[in-house]
């Protein structure tokens, strides 16, 4: 059997289809990896943007913490400069002022005691006083009011009111303050 003869345009169909097939294969071989690379790049970009946002958030948190630390440092410096008593003379002045408040309130303090102890890790010492005061209820509450309004940095740590037949109203007051010690405590 003989093959039928092809006409003019039929001779070109097979090579055009083959060329088209080669063209599709080349397109797929170059475009497929390129699309995968672009997809991977887009995923990587999204991942990097997320990491950048996390880092921004962390940076903002660290800035806020640094601001708080700076504010604390300023407050600590102010505390050391303005609030705590600076030397032995200031300590005695504070105690004398407290005793004047006691006298002005009209209460008696037959025995009072003061003690000093260093504050661990700080150049401070804690000065505490125990003041068993006697007087009328009005005098004792006036004393507490004076202590609360005192311009000195004074902490009223404990107050205990009791009544004794022999002594009348007795108010045991424990106060504390802080003074610079000149060296860091142990």
RAHUDA-V77585 format. One record per residue. N is the residue number from 1. PHI is phi in radians with two decimals (* if undefined). OMEGA is omega in whole degrees, 0 to 359 (NA if undefined). D_LAST is the distance of its C-alpha to the last C-alpha in Angstrom with 1 decimal. Layout:
BEGIN
[[N:PHI:OMEGA:D_LAST] [N:PHI:OMEGA:D_LAST]]
END
This chain:
BEGIN
[[1:*:182:114.9] [2:-1.84:180:114.1] [3:-1.34:178:111.1] [4:-1.24:180:111.8] [5:-1.35:180:111.4] [6:-1.57:178:108.6] [7:-1.47:187:109.2] [8:-1.01:183:107.5] [9:-1.39:179:104.4] [10:-1.19:178:104.1] [11:-1.13:184:103.6] [12:-1.64:184:100.4] [13:-1.14:182:98.8] [14:-1.08:178:97.5] [15:-1.14:180:95.9] [16:-1.20:178:94.4] [17:-1.11:179:93.0] [18:-1.11:179:91.6] [19:-1.10:178:90.2] [20:-1.10:178:88.7] [21:-1.09:178:87.1] [22:-1.10:179:85.7] [23:-1.07:177:84.4] [24:-1.11:179:82.7] [25:-1.11:178:81.2] [26:-1.11:179:79.9] [27:-1.04:180:78.6] [28:-1.14:183:76.7] [29:-1.23:178:75.4] [30:-1.63:185:73.9] [31:-1.37:181:73.1] [32:-0.99:179:71.5] [33:-1.10:180:68.7] [34:-1.14:177:68.2] [35:-1.12:178:67.9] [36:-1.11:179:65.4] [37:-1.14:179:63.4] [38:-1.14:178:63.4] [39:-1.09:178:62.4] [40:-1.09:179:59.5] [41:-1.12:179:58.5] [42:-1.13:178:58.6] [43:-1.13:179:56.4] [44:-1.11:179:54.0] [45:-1.08:178:54.0] [46:-1.09:178:53.2] [47:-1.11:180:50.3] [48:-1.17:178:48.9] [49:-1.11:178:49.3] [50:-1.12:178:47.4] [51:-1.12:178:44.6] [52:-1.09:179:44.6] [53:-1.12:177:44.3] [54:-1.09:179:41.4] [55:-1.13:177:39.7] [56:-1.08:179:40.5] [57:-1.09:178:39.0] [58:-1.10:179:35.8] [59:-1.10:178:35.7] [60:-1.10:178:36.2] [61:-1.08:179:33.4] [62:-1.14:177:31.1] [63:-1.11:178:32.3] [64:-1.08:179:31.6] [65:-1.11:178:28.1] [66:-1.12:177:27.6] [67:-1.09:178:29.1] [68:-1.12:180:26.7] [69:-1.10:178:23.7] [70:-1.12:178:25.2] [71:-1.11:177:25.9] [72:-1.09:179:22.3] [73:-1.11:178:21.1] [74:-1.12:180:23.8] [75:-1.15:178:22.8] [76:-1.13:178:19.1] [77:-1.08:178:20.4] [78:-1.10:179:22.8] [79:-1.02:181:20.3] [80:-1.17:184:18.2] [81:-1.43:191:21.5] [82:-1.92:190:23.7] [83:-1.71:183:22.1] [84:-1.33:177:19.0] [85:-1.24:193:19.9] [86:-1.59:183:19.3] [87:-2.70:182:19.3] [88:-1.05:180:20.1] [89:-1.12:179:23.8] [90:-1.15:178:23.2] [91:-1.10:179:21.2] [92:-1.15:177:24.1] [93:-1.08:178:26.6] [94:-1.10:180:25.1] [95:-1.14:178:25.4] [96:-1.12:178:28.9] [97:-1.10:178:29.9] [98:-1.13:179:28.9] [99:-1.21:174:30.9] [100:-1.12:178:33.8] [101:-1.07:177:33.8] [102:-1.08:181:34.0] [103:-1.15:180:37.0] [104:-1.11:179:38.6] [105:-1.34:178:38.6] [106:1.39:180:40.4] [107:-1.78:177:38.0] [108:-1.88:177:37.1] [109:-2.27:184:33.6] [110:-1.08:177:34.4] [111:-2.46:177:30.9] [112:-2.43:180:27.7] [113:-2.38:179:24.1] [114:-2.22:176:20.9] [115:-2.43:180:17.4] [116:-2.23:176:14.1] [117:-2.56:180:10.6] [118:-1.21:176:7.5] [119:-1.65:185:7.4] [120:-1.03:174:4.9] [121:1.41:182:5.6] [122:-2.23:178:8.0] [123:-1.42:182:9.4] [124:-2.27:167:10.5] [125:-2.26:181:10.8] [126:-1.65:179:13.1] [127:-1.87:181:16.2] [128:-2.06:179:18.5] [129:-2.33:175:22.0] [130:-1.98:185:24.6] [131:-2.19:173:28.1] [132:-1.39:185:31.1] [133:-1.87:180:33.9] [134:-2.25:179:37.6] [135:2.90:179:40.5] [136:-1.31:179:42.9] [137:-1.03:179:42.0] [138:-1.08:179:42.8] [139:-1.13:182:40.6] [140:-1.19:177:37.6] [141:-1.21:176:38.1] [142:-1.11:177:38.5] [143:-1.07:179:35.2] [144:-1.05:176:33.5] [145:-1.07:178:35.4] [146:-1.11:179:34.1] [147:-1.12:180:30.5] [148:-1.17:181:31.0] [149:-1.61:183:32.7] [150:-1.05:178:30.4] [151:-1.22:179:29.6] [152:-1.33:177:26.1] [153:-1.36:184:23.3] [154:-2.28:179:23.4] [155:-1.95:174:22.8] [156:-1.52:187:25.3] [157:-1.48:183:23.5] [158:-2.67:176:26.2] [159:-2.35:178:29.8] [160:-2.35:180:32.1] [161:-1.82:177:35.6] [162:-2.47:181:37.8] [163:-2.10:179:41.1] [164:-2.16:179:42.0] [165:-1.05:184:45.7] [166:-1.35:187:44.7] [167:-1.86:183:42.0] [168:1.47:180:43.1] [169:-1.32:179:40.5] [170:-2.14:179:36.9] [171:-2.03:176:34.1] [172:-1.58:182:30.6] [173:-2.05:173:28.2] [174:-1.93:180:24.5] [175:-2.08:177:23.0] [176:-2.56:173:19.6] [177:-2.62:180:18.7] [178:-2.15:178:15.8] [179:-2.29:177:15.6] [180:-1.20:181:14.1] [181:-1.79:180:11.7] [182:1.60:178:12.6] [183:-2.56:180:9.2] [184:-1.22:178:6.6] [185:-1.20:180:3.8] [186:-1.59:NA:0.0]]
END
